[in-house]
Amino acid sequence: MSNRRSFFRKSAALGMGAFGIDSLFNQLHAEDFREAEKLWNNNSDDNEAYWSVIQDAYTASKSEIIILNNGGVSPSPLVVQEALEKYNKAAAQGPSYYMWRIIDKGREPLRQRLAKLAGCDAEEIAINRNATEALNTIIFGLPLQKGDEIIGTIQDYPNMIQAWKQRQMRDGLVYKQLSFDFPIENDEQIVKAYADAITPRTKIIHVTHIINWVGQIMPVKKICQMAHSKGIEVVVDGAHTFGLLDYKISDLECDYFGTSLHKFLSAPVGSGMMWVKKDKIEKIWPLLCNSEPKSANIRKFETLGTRSFCIEQAIGEAINFQEGIGSKRKQERVHYLKKYWAEKAAQIPGVKIHTSLKPEYSCAIAGVSIEGMKPEELDSKLMKDHMIHTVGINWENIHCVRVTPHVYTKLSDLDKLVSALDKIAKKA
């Protein structure tokens, strides 16, 4: 009897996920975060004593390499790693029981907490694996007809571009792509470019909230307001903004939204989220089969077959960690880190910064290049000679190395980046 009671107590604790009093965040970090809060100085720009506590919560801060490609995928803090390991160990004892009957019970509490973080109705949130899955579900699910027009840009993410091109090939849609020369520090210029491309056949505008190549923040709300005034819906790719910028999805006034949670929220790799405005759910076909594809229930988009519920539930600890810092504070810190290195690098002869340094137009991501050197060459030298991991970008009219710090990034690491750029530039 005692063993049976213990079993059901442990099972109940698993089902509670990250949102009970015994959450791993409370066990591992809550006290340290409370102590760190005492170190915060509202009159200081850097607050390094506070941020050292946050850095220490990431095992990646102790990596042998300096990780500056967080725009690709971000490391998780220790608490998220521990949560994933806990759920994986439990599921391994009997996946068909623990995954489907115990751990899966945590999806609805997780949906509620994601909705709170996103500032929307929980009945508009579907939990999936990444932004590509979320946005492809929307793109292929929209009931568009031959001749209907979609406006995007050549600077959008390739998987979204290819999805629209595939619909164009399959259904006879007209997919039009704008091109921008970033950085642009003029919202009206961007909005006007979309507006000028609209015709009576335009049905959808696809907007990337932060351009992943160079970090340009697009004026999504203004684009949505303009589009809606003309009866046009807007799909937003929020892969690089959710968990980074301090906003709510409702602030954007868009119709559809998709994001990856394994970027700036620092959730486990393979976690994502889709948002569909409630009155539009019914008309969107699910990407994968569902017994009620025309239902207005957001859960119809979660029929993904067997997948890791363990990854899904570990998202909860990432939310706890995010809320422990605060979205506004996090955005300001990451922008400070980007500006810290980029301002110094811009003073090096031969070095060019391809991103605005103003907070309204950029946050974490910045592009950098050295005159006479290809992006892949600079990327290679940074890694080979200085153990700094970035990514070389050659996409359409964008040619640079993308540098993306995160909250665990130390100022000393960014000093090493600037020093490396200076040495490389002198030899170029």
N, C-alpha and C positions, 0 to 999 in steps of 0.2 A: 504493500500500500504506500509506504514511504517513497519507494522508487517511482511509483506511478505519479505521485504528487510532484516529485522533483522533475519528472519528465514534462509534465504539463506546464509547470512554472517556467521551465527553460523554453518550451515551445511558445508560450505566451510572450516571453521576452523577445524572442526572435520576431514574432509577428508585430510587436510594437515598433520595430525598426529603430531609427535614430531619434525618435521623438518622445521617448519615455525619460523618466528621471535618471535612469541608469545608462543613458546614451554614452557611447565611447568618447564623444566630445567632452561631456561633463567629467568623465574619468581622466582623460588625458590632458585636456587643454583649458578647461573652464577656469580653474584657479589661476593658472599662469596668465590668462587673458585678463582676469580681474586685476591682478597685480600690475600687468603692463599698462592698464588703463590709468594707473596712478602716475605713470611716467609721461603721459601725454601732455603736451604743452601747446595750447591753441595759438600761441604767438611764435611758434617755431615752424620753419618750412620743411624740415626733414624728420625730426623726432626719431633719430636713429636708435635711441635706447628702446623705444616702443617697438620699432620694426625689427629689431634683433630678436625679439621674442617670437614674432611671426615667422621670421626666417628660420628659426630653430625648429619650428613645427613641421618644416619640410625637410625630408631626408635629401632632396635634390640640392639643398643649399650647401651640402657637404660633398657634392659630386666632384670627381676628378676633372671634369670638364665644366666650363662656364656655359650654361644652357641659355641661349638667347634666341631660341626658336619656339617660344611659347605660343606664337601665332599658329603653329602647326598643331601641337597638342601639348597641354601643360601637365607637368607632374602633379600627382596628388599629394596633399599633406599626409603625415603619418596616420592621422585618425581615419582617413578614407582608406588607406592601405590596410589598416587593421580591420576595418569594417568588412572590406571585401574578403579578407582572409577568413574572418569569423563566419561569414555566410557561406563561403565556399567549403569550409570544413564541415559545417552543419549539413549542407546539401549533399556532400560526398557520402554521408552515412546512409543515404537513401533518397536520391534526387526526386523520384516520383512522389514521395511523401513530403519531404521537407520543402521542395521548391513549390509544388502546386497547392499543398494544403496548409503550409505554415508561412513560408517567406512571402508567397504571393499575396497574402492578406495585408501586407504592408503597402500595396500599391495605392490604395485609396487615401490613407494618411499622407503618403508621399505626394499624391496629386494635389491634395489640399495645401501642403507646404510650398510646392512649386508655384501654385496659383497665388499664394500670398506674396511670395518673392516677386512674381511677375506682375502682380497687381491686376489680376483678372479673375474671372469665374472658373472654379475648378472644372466645371462641365465644358470648358473650352480647351482643356489641356490633354494632350495625348503624349504618353511617354514612349520613346522609341530609342533608336541607336545612334543617330547623328543628324546633322543638318541636311545632308544629302537625302537621307530617307524621308525626313519630314517634308522637305521642299519638293522632292519628286512625287510624293503622295499628293501634294496639292497640284503640282503642274500636270500630272497625268490624270488627276481626278476632276479637274475643272471641265464642265460641260460646254466646251467651245466647239464652234462649227467652222467648216471650210470658209476661208476668207477672213475670219476674225484675226485681228492684229494684236500682237504683243510687243511692247517696247522694253528692251533691256539695254545693256551696254557690253562692249567687248572687254570691259574690265571686271565683269561679274565672274563668279567662281565657275571654273570649267564644267563641273558636273551639272550645274544649273543651265549653263549655255547648251550643253549637249542634250539635256532633257527637253528644252524648248525646240531645239533643232529636230529631235526625234519626233515630237508632236507635229512639227511642220511637215516632215516627210510623210508621216502616217496619216494625218488628218487634213492637210492642206491649209494649215494656219500660216499667217504671214508674221514672221519673226524679224523685227527690226532692231538693230543694235546701234546705239549711240557710241561715241568715243570722246573721252575727256583727257585733257592734259593736266594731270595732277602735279603739284598741289593747287587747289582752287580755294581761295578765301572769300567766296562770294556765293551765298546761298541762292540768290536770285538768278545768277548765271546758270546754275545747275538746274533749277526748277524750270527756267525758260527753255532749256534744251529739251527736256521731256515734253513740255507743253507744245513746243513747235513741231514735234514729231507726231502729235496726235492727229488722227483723221476720224471721220464718222465710223470707221470699222474697228477702231481701237477698243479693246475690251479689258486688257490687263497691262499694268506697268509693274515690272520686276525691278526691285531696288535692293542693292547690297548696302546694309546699314554702315558697316566699315569695310572699305575696299581692302581685301586681304593682302594685296600685293604691296601697298604703300601706306595703308592706315588712314586714308581720307574718310572722315565722317560725313556721310551724306545727309542732307536736310530732309529726312524721311517724313516728318510731320507736314512740312510745307508741300512736299510732293503729293502726299496723300490728300491734303485739303484741295490742292489744285485738281487732282485726278477725280475726286468725288464730285467736285463742282461740275464735272463733265460726264458723270455717270460711269466712271471707270474704276475698277477694283485694283488694289495694290497688294502684291506679294512681297514680303520683306525677308531677306536673308540676314538673320541676326546672329550668325555663327560666331562673330568676333565681338559682339557687344554684350550678350547676356552674361552676367557675372562680372562684367568689367565696368560698363557705364552705369551711372545712377539714374535709371529710368524705369518706368512701368510700360508694359506692352500697350496698355490703354492710352498712354501718352502719345504714341505714334499715330494713332487713328488709322491704322492699316486694317486690312481684311484677313490676311493670312500671314503667318510668321513661323519660321523654323530656326532651330539653333542646335548647336552641339554643346553638351554640358561638360565635355572633357577638355574644353579650352579654359576660359578664364574662371569658370566656377570650380575648376580642379576636381571634378567628379571622375569616376573611373573611365578609362578608355572604352568607347563603345556605348556611350550614354547620350541621349538627345531628347529633344522636346519639340512638339508641334502645337501651335495655337491656331484655332480657327474661330472666327467670330460666330457666336452661337447661332444666329439666324442663317448662317451659310453652311453649317455642317451637313445638313440633309442633302444638299445638292452635290457635294463632293464624293466621288466614288473612291472607296479605299483602294490603295495600291495592291494589296493582297486580299484574297477572298474573305468574305464575311457573310454570315447567314442572312443579315439584314443590311445590304449595302446602301440602301436609301434611308437608313435610320438617321435620326437627328442626335443619336447618342455618340459622343466623341470616342467612346471605347471601341467602336467598329474599326478604328484605325490601329488598334493594338493587337489584332489577330495576326501575329508575326510568326506563329509556330513556336517550337521549342527554342528558347533563348535563355540567357543567363539572368535569372531573377536576382542573383547575388549582386551583379553589377548594378542593377536597378535600385536595390535597397541601399547600397552604399552611397548613392546620390544624397541620401538624407544627411549623412555626416558632412558632406560637402556644403550643404545648405547651412548646417549648424556653424561650420567654420566661417562661411561667408557672413552670416549674421553676427558672428563674434567680432568681426572687424567693422562691418558696416559698409554699404555700397558706395556712399559718397566718399568716405575716407579712402576706400580702396581705389576708386577712380582717380582721386587727386594724387595718391602716392604713385600709381603706375605712370601717370602723365609726368610727374616730377622726375621719375627715373629716366623716361624717354628724353625729356628736355635736358636733364643733367648731362647725358653723354653726347647728345646731338649738338647742343650749343658749343661744346668744346671741340667736337670733331669738325664742325663747320669752319673753325678757324685754321684748320690744317691746310696748307697749300695743296691743291689737287683733289681735295675731298669735297664731295657735293652731297647735300641732304635733299632727299626727294619728297619730303613730307613737311607740311605745316607744323610749326611748333606751338601754335595757339590751341588752347584746350577745347575750343568749340569746333575745331576742325580735325583734331587728332587726339589719340590718347596713348596707347602702348606701342603700336607699330610705327617704325620709321625705316625708310629706305636710305641706303648710303652707297656711294660709288667712289672709285678713285680713277681719275683721268688716265686713259690709256690702258685700263685693265678691265677684262670681262668679269661680269658678276661671279661666274663659276670659279674664276681664278682667285678672286678676292676671298670668296667663301672657303676655298681649299686652303689658302694660306693662313686664314684665321684659325682653321682647325689644326692643320699640320704643324704650324710653327708656334701657335699660341694657345692651343686647346680651347678655342672659343667656337661654339656650335651656333651657326646662323643658317641661312639658306639663300642661295643665289636665285634671283628672279629674272627670267627672260620671258616676258609675256606681252605680246602686242607691242605697245609703245612704252613699256616699262622695263627698264634694265638697271637693276641695282641689287644690293644684298639687303635682305630684310632682317632687321634686328628687333626682337620683341622681348623685353624684360617682363618680370612678374613680381609679385609682392615679396617673393623669397630672394630676389636678386639683390646683391649687396653693392653698395657704392664702390667698394674696392674692386669688384668684378668689372664694373663699368669703366673705372679708371684704367684697368688692364686693356679693355677694348679700345679706348681712346689711344693709349700708348701703342697698341698693336697697329692701329690705323695709321698713326704717325710714322712708325717704322716702315710699314709697307709702302706708304705714299712716297717716302724719301727714296726708296729703291725702284719705284715704278718708272 
